[in-house]
């Protein structure tokens, strides 16, 4: 996956490491070069001092071929050569180094160990001669190792600090994106309000503007769909009601003709189903979150709403020989009266539809122990398997294909409960089959 963070870190950390590497090399040169020069100056001074002692004390000082070891523990060798490069005294392994060429310093290997050689001119027995001194480079290597160790540690600390600073800076620079994502994640699926871009960085302003434009188009499309659905439902209610009256009149006139009566009865059933689906579409349109206003929440007693609907429920239950019971206590809450009426109608109607003849449906409401109110609709029908209970609240889902319905009733119940901040749960009665729908209002 392409990552802005990784891209920024690559372009920041890479140059930082290259710069640190170059700085480490420069620091090494600045630290080692003076040390090397100091060692060379000391070696030249030792060659000059040895030349002075040879002039004063004679060649006996060089008979052993070794110069006195210095205080740092370095081993030294010395030799005296004439102008033609012949060895006059000292170590035969020490090569002749003319003082007339170069700086009088060179690197060599003596007795299997690297050495640094310096030479100094002197007059011996009236002729020009050269005295050379070779010294091991142990101290130089120790100093160089100490410099390298210090630089590695120092550059490592600096590199880690700079990489950490780059990481923090990139994270801080991308923080507005994280806050924007958090604001979008916190939004509900129906929240299409434009984003506030007053606190956004200038670089994010075009993104927020484009996103707000997209939200505006989505909201316009959703509003058009809602208005189309509401208009269709409203337009259908009047002709469907007129069609129902005409079918009832025809059914009364042709009651003596069994075939006509059966056909008219089927047409009436289809008409009733179409009327119910139209009413559910209207309920669904009213339950849309973008159409809901908190100002519509007024004090309502849920028991009164259920009592107003009892007559219609009783007739529907009697037609199927279902024992419909009510346990109503005062259940005050803040809600939209028409939407709560739709909620009660759909819950009870759903229970009556799926409860077989001779069954039992109980509607109860009251005050909850922890405050708020509750509504419970319980039946002893076939029930709903636990693994399918989450699906029944989706639109157009019907678990029993033998029963009539559009699969919108429980979706309307869910939407209305969500708009009122209520908790909707589905369980089963204790000790018997069936389903229990319970809504806890705050």
GIFEN-V701641 format. One record per pair of residues at least 24 apart in sequence whose ideal C-beta (glycine too) atoms are under 10 Angstrom apart, sorted by sequence separation. I is the first residue (numbers start at 1). J is the second residue. If there is no record, write none. Layout:
# GIFEN-V701641
I;J  I;J
This chain:
# GIFEN-V701641
46;70  54;78  65;89  66;90  67;91  110;134  113;137  114;138  116;140  176;200  177;201  180;204  191;215  192;216  243;267  244;268  247;271  303;327  304;328  324;348  355;379  356;380  393;417  413;437  417;441  62;87  65;90  66;91  94;119  109;134  110;135  111;136  113;138  176;201  179;204  192;217  194;219  243;268  246;271  247;272  303;328  306;331  352;377  354;379  355;380  356;381  414;439  50;76  54;80  62;88  63;89  64;90  65;91  104;130  106;132  108;134  110;136  114;140  175;201  177;203  192;218  193;219  302;328  303;329  304;330  305;331  351;377  353;379  355;381  356;382  413;439  43;70  51;78  62;89  63;90  64;91  65;92  107;134  114;141  176;203  177;204  180;207  184;211  192;219  243;270  244;271  301;328  302;329  303;330  304;331  324;351  350;377  351;378  352;379  354;381  355;382  410;437  42;70  46;74  50;78  61;89  62;90  65;93  100;128  104;132  106;134  173;201  176;204  180;208  187;215  191;219  192;220  243;271  244;272  301;329  302;330  303;331  304;332  324;352  347;375  349;377  351;379  353;381  354;382  51;80  59;88  60;89  61;90  62;91  65;94  99;128  190;219  192;221  301;330  302;331  303;332  308;337  322;351  347;376  348;377  350;379  351;380  352;381  354;383  42;72  46;76  50;80  59;89  99;129  100;130  107;137  173;203  177;207  192;222  241;271  244;274  301;331  302;332  305;335  322;352  347;377  351;381  354;384  43;74  47;78  58;89  59;90  99;130  180;211  192;223  240;271  243;274  244;275  300;331  301;332  302;333  313;344  317;348  324;355  344;375  346;377  348;379  350;381  393;424  42;74  46;78  98;130  99;131  176;208  190;222  240;272  243;275  300;332  301;333  305;337  309;341  313;345  316;348  320;352  323;355  333;365  343;375  39;72  43;76  77;110  97;130  99;132  299;332  300;333  302;335  304;337  305;338  308;341  312;345  316;349  319;352  320;353  322;355  331;364  344;377  393;426  54;88  76;110  77;111  96;130  97;131  98;132  240;274  241;275  299;333  300;334  301;335  306;340  317;351  322;356  331;365  333;367  392;426  39;74  54;89  75;110  89;124  97;132  240;275  298;333  299;334  300;335  305;340  306;341  309;344  313;348  317;352  320;355  321;356  322;357  323;358  324;359  325;360  326;361  327;362  328;363  329;364  330;365  331;366  332;367  340;375  54;90  75;111  88;124  96;132  97;133  297;333  298;334  299;335  300;336  301;337  305;341  308;344  309;345  312;348  313;349  316;352  320;356  321;357  322;358  323;359  324;360  325;361  326;362  327;363  328;364  329;365  330;366  331;367  377;413  389;425  390;426  88;125  95;132  97;134  240;277  241;278  297;334  298;335  300;337  312;349  316;353  320;357  321;358  322;359  323;360  324;361  325;362  326;363  327;364  328;365  329;366  330;367  331;368  389;426  75;113  77;115  79;117  81;119  83;121  94;132  236;274  237;275  240;278  296;334  297;335  298;336  299;337  302;340  305;343  306;344  310;348  313;351  317;355  319;357  320;358  321;359  322;360  323;361  324;362  325;363  326;364  327;365  328;366  329;367  334;372  335;373  375;413  388;426  389;427  76;115  88;127  94;133  95;134  236;275  240;279  296;335  297;336  298;337  300;339  305;344  306;345  309;348  313;352  320;359  322;361  323;362  324;363  325;364  326;365  327;366  333;372  334;373  389;428  50;90  75;115  77;117  79;119  89;129  94;134  294;334  296;336  297;337  300;340  305;345  309;349  332;372  333;373  386;426  74;115  83;124  88;129  90;131  91;132  93;134  236;277  237;278  295;336  296;337  300;341  302;343  306;347  320;361  331;372  332;373  333;374  386;427  74;116  80;122  82;124  88;130  89;131  90;132  91;133  236;278  237;279  294;336  296;338  297;339  302;344  306;348  317;359  331;373  333;375  350;392  375;417  384;426  386;428  81;124  82;125  84;127  86;129  88;131  90;133  91;134  235;278  236;279  293;336  296;339  317;360  330;373  331;374  383;426  384;427  385;428  392;435  80;124  83;127  90;134  233;277  234;278  292;336  317;361  329;373  331;375  383;427  384;428  82;127  83;128  85;130  233;278  236;281  237;282  316;361  329;374  354;399  383;428  392;437  82;128  83;129  232;278  233;279  236;282  354;400  383;429  389;435  82;129  83;130  233;280  234;281  292;339  353;400  375;422  81;129  82;130  233;281  234;282  313;361  354;402  374;422  380;428  80;129  81;130  232;281  233;282  287;336  327;376  354;403  372;421  373;422  374;423  375;424  376;425  378;427  380;429  383;432  47;97  80;130  81;131  232;282  233;283  286;336  313;363  353;403  372;422  378;428  379;429  383;433  384;434  79;130  80;131  81;132  230;281  233;284  234;285  327;378  353;404  354;405  372;423  376;427  378;429  382;433  383;434  384;435  47;99  79;131  80;132  229;281  230;282  233;285  286;338  287;339  353;405  380;432  381;433  382;434  383;435  78;131  79;132  229;282  232;285  286;339  310;363  325;378  350;403  379;432  380;433  381;434  382;435  383;436  384;437  78;132  79;133  230;284  231;285  309;363  378;432  379;433  380;434  381;435  77;132  78;133  79;134  229;284  230;285  283;338  287;342  324;379  350;405  379;434  380;435  77;133  78;134  229;285  230;286  283;339  286;342  287;343  349;405  353;409  378;434  379;435  47;104  76;133  77;134  78;135  228;285  306;363  322;379  323;380  378;435  379;436  47;105  76;134  77;135  226;284  227;285  230;288  283;341  284;342  306;364  307;365  322;380  377;435  378;436  379;437  44;103  75;134  76;135  77;136  226;285  229;288  283;342  306;365  322;381  350;409  377;436  378;437  44;104  75;135  76;136  225;285  226;286  282;342  283;343  305;365  349;409  350;410  376;436  377;437  378;438  43;104  44;105  74;135  75;136  230;291  303;364  304;365  348;409  376;437  377;438  43;105  74;136  226;288  280;342  283;345  303;365  346;408  347;409  375;437  376;438  377;439  40;103  72;135  73;136  74;137  75;138  225;288  279;342  283;346  302;365  303;366  346;409  347;410  350;413  375;438  376;439  40;104  67;131  72;136  74;138  226;290  301;365  302;366  345;409  346;410  374;438  375;439  376;440  40;105  59;124  67;132  70;135  73;138  74;139  223;288  226;291  280;345  302;367  346;411  347;412  374;439  375;440  54;120  58;124  67;133  69;135  70;136  72;138  73;139  74;140  222;288  279;345  280;346  343;409  346;412  347;413  373;439  374;440  375;441  55;122  67;134  69;136  72;139  223;290  279;346  342;409  345;412  346;413  362;429  373;440  374;441  50;118  51;119  52;120  54;122  55;123  66;134  67;135  72;140  222;290  223;291  345;413  346;414  372;440  373;441  51;120  55;124  62;131  70;139  280;349  306;375  343;412  344;413  347;416  360;429  371;440  372;441  373;442  47;117  48;118  50;120  51;121  52;122  54;124  72;142  303;373  305;375  342;412  343;413  346;416  347;417  370;440  371;441  372;442  47;118  48;119  49;120  51;122  219;290  302;373  306;377  342;413  343;414  371;442  43;115  46;118  47;119  48;120  50;122  51;123  301;373  302;374  303;375  343;415  344;416  360;432  362;434  368;440  370;442  43;116  45;118  47;120  48;121  51;124  276;349  300;373  302;375  339;412  342;415  343;416  361;434  368;441  43;117  44;118  46;120  47;121  48;122  55;129  342;416  343;417  360;434  362;436  364;438  365;439  367;441  368;442  43;118  44;119  45;120  47;122  54;129  341;416  359;434  40;116  42;118  43;119  44;120  55;131  339;415  340;416  343;419  365;441  39;116  41;118  54;131  339;416  340;417  343;420  347;424  40;118  51;129  53;131  338;416  339;417  51;130  52;131  343;422  355;434  36;116  51;131  336;416  339;419  340;420  354;434  355;435  50;131  51;132  335;416  339;420  343;424  354;435  50;132  51;133  340;422  47;130  48;131  50;133  336;419  351;434  47;131  49;133  335;419  336;420  351;435  47;132  48;133  335;420  350;435  351;436  47;133  334;420  335;421  351;437  46;133  47;134  333;420  334;421  335;422  350;437  47;135  44;133  46;135  333;422  348;437  43;133  347;437  43;134  43;135  347;439  42;135  43;137  344;439  39;135  343;439  42;139  192;289  193;290  39;137  190;288  191;289  192;290  190;289  191;290  340;439  39;139  40;140  189;289  190;290  36;137  39;140  188;289  190;291  340;441  38;140  190;292  35;139  36;140  39;143  35;140  38;143  335;441  36;143  334;441  32;140  35;143  36;144  333;441  334;442  35;144  332;441  333;442  331;441  32;143  35;146  284;395  31;143  32;144  35;147  31;144  31;146  32;147  28;144  31;147  32;148  30;147  31;148  28;147  31;150  32;151  27;147  28;148  31;151  28;150  284;406  297;419  27;150  28;151  292;415  296;419  297;420  24;148  27;151  284;408  287;411  292;416  297;421  280;405  281;406  283;408  284;409  287;412  294;419  25;151  280;406  283;409  286;412  287;413  289;415  292;418  293;419  24;151  27;154  28;155  277;404  280;407  281;408  284;411  285;412  287;414  288;415  292;419  23;151  24;152  27;155  276;404  277;405  280;408  283;411  284;412  287;415  291;419  292;420  276;405  277;406  279;408  280;409  283;412  286;415  287;416  289;418  24;154  25;155  276;406  277;407  282;412  283;413  286;416  287;417  289;419  23;154  24;155  273;404  277;408  280;411  281;412  284;415  287;418  288;419  23;155  24;156  272;404  273;405  274;406  276;408  280;412  283;415  284;416  287;419  273;406  276;409  283;416  286;419  20;154  21;155  24;158  270;404  20;155  23;158  24;159  269;404  20;156  302;439  17;155  20;158  21;159  20;159  302;441  19;159  300;441  16;158  17;159  20;162  16;159  19;162  20;163  17;162  13;159  16;162  17;163  16;163  13;162  16;165  12;162  13;163  16;166  12;163  15;166  12;165  13;166  9;163  12;166  13;167  11;166  12;167  9;166  12;169  13;170  8;166  9;167  12;170  8;167  11;170  9;169  8;169  9;170  5;167  8;170  9;171  7;170  8;171  6;170  5;170  8;173  4;170  5;171  8;174  5;173  4;173  5;174  4;174  5;177  4;177  190;415  190;418  190;419  188;418
